[in-house]
């Protein structure tokens, strides 16, 4: 299994609609570690670390709009190499 880590920025109506909770649920179902955090500009930053295929599935889910309560306008993805890999998925 190839492990990968990406930072993902999700823009649109993604705060105040349960977006981080649903992203955490999806990530845990895919066995992905990382986080989903609200940013001051109204977007959500997601760190996803795990099997490359599973991370790609999470990215596809985010690009498809995430939870029904959200409206995703744009998703930006960048490879990331953290000093330490996360050991679980959190929101904050």
N, CA, C and O atoms as a GROMACS GRO file, in nm:
protein
  368
    1UNK      N    1   0.083  -0.118   0.000
    1UNK     CA    2   0.000   0.000   0.000
    1UNK      C    3   0.088   0.125   0.000
    1UNK      O    4   0.175   0.141   0.085
    2UNK      N    5   0.065   0.211  -0.094
    2UNK     CA    6   0.138   0.338  -0.101
    2UNK      C    7   0.068   0.439  -0.012
    2UNK      O    8  -0.052   0.463  -0.026
    3UNK      N    9   0.143   0.499   0.079
    3UNK     CA   10   0.088   0.601   0.168
    3UNK      C   11   0.113   0.738   0.108
    3UNK      O   12   0.220   0.765   0.054
    4UNK      N   13   0.014   0.823   0.119
    4UNK     CA   14   0.026   0.959   0.068
    4UNK      C   15  -0.034   1.056   0.170
    4UNK      O   16  -0.111   1.016   0.258
    5UNK      N   17   0.002   1.181   0.156
    5UNK     CA   18  -0.053   1.285   0.243
    5UNK      C   19  -0.078   1.409   0.158
    5UNK      O   20   0.008   1.451   0.081
    6UNK      N   21  -0.197   1.466   0.174
    6UNK     CA   22  -0.234   1.586   0.097
    6UNK      C   23  -0.301   1.687   0.188
    6UNK      O   24  -0.368   1.651   0.286
    7UNK      N   25  -0.281   1.814   0.154
    7UNK     CA   26  -0.362   1.921   0.213
    7UNK      C   27  -0.465   1.959   0.109
    7UNK      O   28  -0.434   1.971  -0.010
    8UNK      N   29  -0.587   1.977   0.155
    8UNK     CA   30  -0.700   2.005   0.066
    8UNK      C   31  -0.773   2.125   0.122
    8UNK      O   32  -0.805   2.130   0.241
    9UNK      N   33  -0.799   2.222   0.036
    9UNK     CA   34  -0.876   2.341   0.077
    9UNK      C   35  -1.009   2.337   0.004
    9UNK      O   36  -1.013   2.328  -0.118
   10UNK      N   37  -1.118   2.343   0.081
   10UNK     CA   38  -1.252   2.333   0.025
   10UNK      C   39  -1.321   2.468   0.045
   10UNK      O   40  -1.333   2.517   0.157
   11UNK      N   41  -1.365   2.528  -0.065
   11UNK     CA   42  -1.430   2.659  -0.064
   11UNK      C   43  -1.576   2.645  -0.103
   11UNK      O   44  -1.613   2.557  -0.181
   12UNK      N   45  -1.659   2.732  -0.049
   12UNK     CA   46  -1.802   2.733  -0.076
   12UNK      C   47  -1.876   2.754   0.054
   12UNK      O   48  -1.826   2.819   0.145
   13UNK      N   49  -1.997   2.698   0.063
   13UNK     CA   50  -2.073   2.704   0.188
   13UNK      C   51  -2.038   2.578   0.267
   13UNK      O   52  -2.111   2.479   0.264
   14UNK      N   53  -1.925   2.585   0.338
   14UNK     CA   54  -1.872   2.466   0.404
   14UNK      C   55  -1.851   2.485   0.555
   14UNK      O   56  -1.798   2.396   0.621
   15UNK      N   57  -1.892   2.599   0.608
   15UNK     CA   58  -1.886   2.619   0.753
   15UNK      C   59  -2.029   2.635   0.806
   15UNK      O   60  -2.114   2.697   0.742
   16UNK      N   61  -2.052   2.578   0.923
   16UNK     CA   62  -2.184   2.589   0.986
   16UNK      C   63  -2.287   2.493   0.928
   16UNK      O   64  -2.406   2.509   0.952
   17UNK      N   65  -2.241   2.392   0.853
   17UNK     CA   66  -2.334   2.298   0.789
   17UNK      C   67  -2.296   2.152   0.820
   17UNK      O   68  -2.343   2.060   0.753
   18UNK      N   69  -2.210   2.131   0.922
   18UNK     CA   70  -2.169   1.995   0.958
   18UNK      C   71  -2.062   1.937   0.867
   18UNK      O   72  -2.039   1.816   0.865
   19UNK      N   73  -1.996   2.024   0.791
   19UNK     CA   74  -1.900   1.977   0.691
   19UNK      C   75  -1.783   1.901   0.754
   19UNK      O   76  -1.745   1.794   0.706
   20UNK      N   77  -1.725   1.956   0.861
   20UNK     CA   78  -1.610   1.890   0.925
   20UNK      C   79  -1.650   1.755   0.984
   20UNK      O   80  -1.576   1.658   0.970
   21UNK      N   81  -1.765   1.748   1.047
   21UNK     CA   82  -1.813   1.623   1.106
   21UNK      C   83  -1.831   1.516   0.998
   21UNK      O   84  -1.786   1.403   1.015
   22UNK      N   85  -1.896   1.552   0.888
   22UNK     CA   86  -1.919   1.456   0.780
   22UNK      C   87  -1.788   1.415   0.713
   22UNK      O   88  -1.771   1.300   0.672
   23UNK      N   89  -1.695   1.510   0.702
   23UNK     CA   90  -1.564   1.478   0.645
   23UNK      C   91  -1.491   1.381   0.736
   23UNK      O   92  -1.428   1.287   0.688
   24UNK      N   93  -1.498   1.403   0.866
   24UNK     CA   94  -1.436   1.312   0.962
   24UNK      C   95  -1.496   1.171   0.951
   24UNK      O   96  -1.424   1.072   0.951
   25UNK      N   97  -1.627   1.164   0.942
   25UNK     CA   98  -1.695   1.035   0.929
   25UNK      C   99  -1.649   0.962   0.802
   25UNK      O  100  -1.620   0.843   0.806
   26UNK      N  101  -1.644   1.035   0.691
   26UNK     CA  102  -1.600   0.978   0.564
   26UNK      C  103  -1.455   0.933   0.572
   26UNK      O  104  -1.421   0.824   0.526
   27UNK      N  105  -1.369   1.016   0.630
   27UNK     CA  106  -1.227   0.984   0.642
   27UNK      C  107  -1.206   0.860   0.728
   27UNK      O  108  -1.128   0.771   0.692
   28UNK      N  109  -1.275   0.853   0.839
   28UNK     CA  110  -1.260   0.736   0.928
   28UNK      C  111  -1.308   0.609   0.859
   28UNK      O  112  -1.248   0.503   0.877
   29UNK      N  113  -1.416   0.619   0.780
   29UNK     CA  114  -1.465   0.503   0.706
   29UNK      C  115  -1.362   0.455   0.604
   29UNK      O  116  -1.356   0.336   0.571
   30UNK      N  117  -1.281   0.548   0.553
   30UNK     CA  118  -1.178   0.515   0.455
   30UNK      C  119  -1.042   0.487   0.521
   30UNK      O  120  -0.943   0.465   0.452
   31UNK      N  121  -1.039   0.488   0.654
   31UNK     CA  122  -0.915   0.464   0.730
   31UNK      C  123  -0.808   0.569   0.701
   31UNK      O  124  -0.690   0.537   0.685
   32UNK      N  125  -0.852   0.694   0.694
   32UNK     CA  126  -0.762   0.808   0.668
   32UNK      C  127  -0.743   0.886   0.798
   32UNK      O  128  -0.839   0.907   0.872
   33UNK      N  129  -0.622   0.927   0.824
   33UNK     CA  130  -0.590   1.012   0.939
   33UNK      C  131  -0.569   1.154   0.892
   33UNK      O  132  -0.540   1.178   0.774
   34UNK      N  133  -0.583   1.249   0.984
   34UNK     CA  134  -0.561   1.390   0.949
   34UNK      C  135  -0.655   1.479   1.027
   34UNK      O  136  -0.680   1.456   1.145
   35UNK      N  137  -0.706   1.582   0.960
   35UNK     CA  138  -0.795   1.676   1.028
   35UNK      C  139  -0.879   1.752   0.926
   35UNK      O  140  -0.850   1.753   0.807
   36UNK      N  141  -0.982   1.818   0.977
   36UNK     CA  142  -1.063   1.914   0.903
   36UNK      C  143  -1.080   2.035   0.994
   36UNK      O  144  -1.138   2.024   1.101
   37UNK      N  145  -1.028   2.151   0.951
   37UNK     CA  146  -1.032   2.274   1.032
   37UNK      C  147  -1.098   2.387   0.953
   37UNK      O  148  -1.074   2.401   0.833
   38UNK      N  149  -1.179   2.467   1.021
   38UNK     CA  150  -1.232   2.588   0.960
   38UNK      C  151  -1.121   2.692   0.949
   38UNK      O  152  -1.038   2.704   1.039
   39UNK      N  153  -1.120   2.767   0.840
   39UNK     CA  154  -1.026   2.877   0.823
   39UNK      C  155  -1.102   3.010   0.830
   39UNK      O  156  -1.223   3.014   0.809
   40UNK      N  157  -1.030   3.116   0.860
   40UNK     CA  158  -1.090   3.248   0.877
   40UNK      C  159  -1.160   3.299   0.752
   40UNK      O  160  -1.253   3.380   0.762
   41UNK      N  161  -1.118   3.253   0.634
   41UNK     CA  162  -1.179   3.300   0.509
   41UNK      C  163  -1.308   3.228   0.472
   41UNK      O  164  -1.364   3.253   0.366
   42UNK      N  165  -1.356   3.138   0.560
   42UNK     CA  166  -1.481   3.065   0.534
   42UNK      C  167  -1.462   2.930   0.469
   42UNK      O  168  -1.559   2.858   0.449
   43UNK      N  169  -1.339   2.895   0.437
   43UNK     CA  170  -1.310   2.765   0.377
   43UNK      C  171  -1.275   2.664   0.486
   43UNK      O  172  -1.265   2.699   0.603
   44UNK      N  173  -1.257   2.539   0.445
   44UNK     CA  174  -1.215   2.432   0.536
   44UNK      C  175  -1.086   2.372   0.480
   44UNK      O  176  -1.076   2.342   0.362
   45UNK      N  177  -0.988   2.356   0.570
   45UNK     CA  178  -0.863   2.290   0.534
   45UNK      C  179  -0.870   2.145   0.583
   45UNK      O  180  -0.904   2.120   0.699
   46UNK      N  181  -0.838   2.052   0.494
   46UNK     CA  182  -0.838   1.910   0.528
   46UNK      C  183  -0.698   1.856   0.507
   46UNK      O  184  -0.638   1.880   0.402
   47UNK      N  185  -0.647   1.783   0.603
   47UNK     CA  186  -0.524   1.708   0.588
   47UNK      C  187  -0.564   1.562   0.581
   47UNK      O  188  -0.633   1.512   0.671
   48UNK      N  189  -0.523   1.492   0.477
   48UNK     CA  190  -0.560   1.352   0.459
   48UNK      C  191  -0.434   1.269   0.439
   48UNK      O  192  -0.356   1.294   0.348
   49UNK      N  193  -0.415   1.170   0.527
   49UNK     CA  194  -0.298   1.084   0.521
   49UNK      C  195  -0.344   0.939   0.527
   49UNK      O  196  -0.422   0.900   0.614
   50UNK      N  197  -0.294   0.860   0.433
   50UNK     CA  198  -0.331   0.719   0.431
   50UNK      C  199  -0.299   0.657   0.298
   50UNK      O  200  -0.219   0.709   0.220
   51UNK      N  201  -0.361   0.543   0.273
   51UNK     CA  202  -0.343   0.474   0.146
   51UNK      C  203  -0.383   0.567   0.031
   51UNK      O  204  -0.487   0.632   0.037
   52UNK      N  205  -0.300   0.573  -0.071
   52UNK     CA  206  -0.322   0.667  -0.181
   52UNK      C  207  -0.460   0.653  -0.243
   52UNK      O  208  -0.525   0.753  -0.274
   53UNK      N  209  -0.507   0.531  -0.261
   53UNK     CA  210  -0.639   0.510  -0.322
   53UNK      C  211  -0.750   0.564  -0.231
   53UNK      O  212  -0.847   0.622  -0.279
   54UNK      N  213  -0.736   0.543  -0.100
   54UNK     CA  214  -0.836   0.592  -0.006
   54UNK      C  215  -0.836   0.744   0.001
   54UNK      O  216  -0.943   0.806   0.007
   55UNK      N  217  -0.718   0.805  -0.001
   55UNK     CA  218  -0.709   0.951  -0.001
   55UNK      C  219  -0.774   1.006  -0.128
   55UNK      O  220  -0.846   1.106  -0.123
   56UNK      N  221  -0.750   0.940  -0.242
   56UNK     CA  222  -0.814   0.982  -0.367
   56UNK      C  223  -0.966   0.972  -0.358
   56UNK      O  224  -1.037   1.057  -0.412
   57UNK      N  225  -1.016   0.870  -0.289
   57UNK     CA  226  -1.161   0.856  -0.271
   57UNK      C  227  -1.217   0.971  -0.188
   57UNK      O  228  -1.324   1.023  -0.219
   58UNK      N  229  -1.144   1.011  -0.083
   58UNK     CA  230  -1.190   1.124  -0.002
   58UNK      C  231  -1.190   1.252  -0.084
   58UNK      O  232  -1.284   1.331  -0.076
   59UNK      N  233  -1.085   1.273  -0.162
   59UNK     CA  234  -1.078   1.392  -0.248
   59UNK      C  235  -1.194   1.393  -0.347
   59UNK      O  236  -1.255   1.497  -0.370
   60UNK      N  237  -1.223   1.278  -0.406
   60UNK     CA  238  -1.336   1.269  -0.500
   60UNK      C  239  -1.468   1.302  -0.431
   60UNK      O  240  -1.553   1.370  -0.488
   61UNK      N  241  -1.485   1.254  -0.307
   61UNK     CA  242  -1.606   1.283  -0.230
   61UNK      C  243  -1.617   1.432  -0.204
   61UNK      O  244  -1.725   1.490  -0.216
   62UNK      N  245  -1.505   1.495  -0.168
   62UNK     CA  246  -1.506   1.640  -0.144
   62UNK      C  247  -1.538   1.715  -0.273
   62UNK      O  248  -1.618   1.809  -0.270
   63UNK      N  249  -1.478   1.676  -0.384
   63UNK     CA  250  -1.503   1.743  -0.512
   63UNK      C  251  -1.647   1.724  -0.560
   63UNK      O  252  -1.701   1.809  -0.630
   64UNK      N  253  -1.707   1.612  -0.520
   64UNK     CA  254  -1.847   1.585  -0.558
   64UNK      C  255  -1.944   1.666  -0.474
   64UNK      O  256  -2.065   1.665  -0.500
   65UNK      N  257  -1.894   1.737  -0.372
   65UNK     CA  258  -1.980   1.825  -0.293
   65UNK      C  259  -1.985   1.792  -0.146
   65UNK      O  260  -2.046   1.866  -0.069
   66UNK      N  261  -1.921   1.682  -0.103
   66UNK     CA  262  -1.923   1.648   0.039
   66UNK      C  263  -2.063   1.618   0.086
   66UNK      O  264  -2.141   1.558   0.012
   67UNK      N  265  -2.098   1.658   0.208
   67UNK     CA  266  -2.232   1.630   0.260
   67UNK      C  267  -2.338   1.713   0.186
   67UNK      O  268  -2.308   1.818   0.130
   68UNK      N  269  -2.460   1.663   0.187
   68UNK     CA  270  -2.569   1.732   0.116
   68UNK      C  271  -2.596   1.872   0.170
   68UNK      O  272  -2.647   1.957   0.097
   69UNK      N  273  -2.562   1.896   0.294
   69UNK     CA  274  -2.588   2.026   0.356
   69UNK      C  275  -2.492   2.135   0.308
   69UNK      O  276  -2.515   2.253   0.332
   70UNK      N  277  -2.385   2.094   0.241
   70UNK     CA  278  -2.282   2.190   0.198
   70UNK      C  279  -2.298   2.225   0.050
   70UNK      O  280  -2.368   2.158  -0.025
   71UNK      N  281  -2.229   2.333   0.012
   71UNK     CA  282  -2.216   2.368  -0.130
   71UNK      C  283  -2.067   2.391  -0.156
   71UNK      O  284  -2.008   2.488  -0.106
   72UNK      N  285  -2.007   2.302  -0.232
   72UNK     CA  286  -1.864   2.311  -0.261
   72UNK      C  287  -1.847   2.380  -0.396
   72UNK      O  288  -1.898   2.333  -0.498
   73UNK      N  289  -1.774   2.492  -0.395
   73UNK     CA  290  -1.747   2.566  -0.518
   73UNK      C  291  -1.611   2.533  -0.578
   73UNK      O  292  -1.594   2.534  -0.700
   74UNK      N  293  -1.514   2.504  -0.491
   74UNK     CA  294  -1.378   2.482  -0.541
   74UNK      C  295  -1.303   2.395  -0.440
   74UNK      O  296  -1.317   2.411  -0.319
   75UNK      N  297  -1.222   2.301  -0.493
   75UNK     CA  298  -1.137   2.216  -0.411
   75UNK      C  299  -0.995   2.225  -0.465
   75UNK      O  300  -0.971   2.197  -0.583
   76UNK      N  301  -0.901   2.263  -0.380
   76UNK     CA  302  -0.760   2.270  -0.417
   76UNK      C  303  -0.686   2.162  -0.340
   76UNK      O  304  -0.708   2.144  -0.221
   77UNK      N  305  -0.596   2.091  -0.410
   77UNK     CA  306  -0.523   1.980  -0.349
   77UNK      C  307  -0.374   2.001  -0.372
   77UNK      O  308  -0.331   2.037  -0.481
   78UNK      N  309  -0.297   1.977  -0.266
   78UNK     CA  310  -0.152   1.991  -0.275
   78UNK      C  311  -0.086   1.878  -0.196
   78UNK      O  312  -0.126   1.852  -0.083
   79UNK      N  313   0.014   1.809  -0.253
   79UNK     CA  314   0.086   1.708  -0.175
   79UNK      C  315   0.150   1.773  -0.053
   79UNK      O  316   0.190   1.890  -0.057
   80UNK      N  317   0.158   1.698   0.055
   80UNK     CA  318   0.211   1.754   0.180
   80UNK      C  319   0.298   1.649   0.249
   80UNK      O  320   0.265   1.530   0.248
   81UNK      N  321   0.408   1.693   0.307
   81UNK     CA  322   0.496   1.604   0.383
   81UNK      C  323   0.510   1.658   0.525
   81UNK      O  324   0.600   1.738   0.552
   82UNK      N  325   0.422   1.616   0.615
   82UNK     CA  326   0.429   1.666   0.752
   82UNK      C  327   0.550   1.609   0.826
   82UNK      O  328   0.601   1.503   0.790
   83UNK      N  329   0.595   1.678   0.927
   83UNK     CA  330   0.706   1.630   1.009
   83UNK      C  331   0.667   1.498   1.076
   83UNK      O  332   0.749   1.407   1.088
   84UNK      N  333   0.541   1.490   1.120
   84UNK     CA  334   0.487   1.368   1.180
   84UNK      C  335   0.354   1.335   1.116
   84UNK      O  336   0.270   1.424   1.097
   85UNK      N  337   0.333   1.207   1.081
   85UNK     CA  338   0.205   1.167   1.025
   85UNK      C  339   0.100   1.161   1.137
   85UNK      O  340   0.130   1.114   1.247
   86UNK      N  341  -0.021   1.208   1.110
   86UNK     CA  342  -0.127   1.202   1.211
   86UNK      C  343  -0.164   1.057   1.240
   86UNK      O  344  -0.148   0.970   1.154
   87UNK      N  345  -0.214   1.032   1.360
   87UNK     CA  346  -0.251   0.895   1.400
   87UNK      C  347  -0.400   0.874   1.410
   87UNK      O  348  -0.446   0.763   1.439
   88UNK      N  349  -0.478   0.980   1.386
   88UNK     CA  350  -0.624   0.972   1.384
   88UNK      C  351  -0.678   1.090   1.305
   88UNK      O  352  -0.601   1.174   1.259
   89UNK      N  353  -0.810   1.098   1.288
   89UNK     CA  354  -0.870   1.210   1.218
   89UNK      C  355  -0.948   1.294   1.317
   89UNK      O  356  -1.031   1.243   1.392
   90UNK      N  357  -0.920   1.426   1.319
   90UNK     CA  358  -0.982   1.516   1.416
   90UNK      C  359  -1.047   1.634   1.345
   90UNK      O  360  -1.023   1.660   1.227
   91UNK      N  361  -1.130   1.704   1.420
   91UNK     CA  362  -1.184   1.832   1.373
   91UNK      C  363  -1.146   1.937   1.477
   91UNK      O  364  -1.119   1.903   1.592
   92UNK      N  365  -1.142   2.060   1.436
   92UNK     CA  366  -1.104   2.161   1.534
   92UNK      C  367  -1.134   2.299   1.488
   92UNK      O  368  -1.108   2.396   1.559
   0.00000   0.00000   0.00000
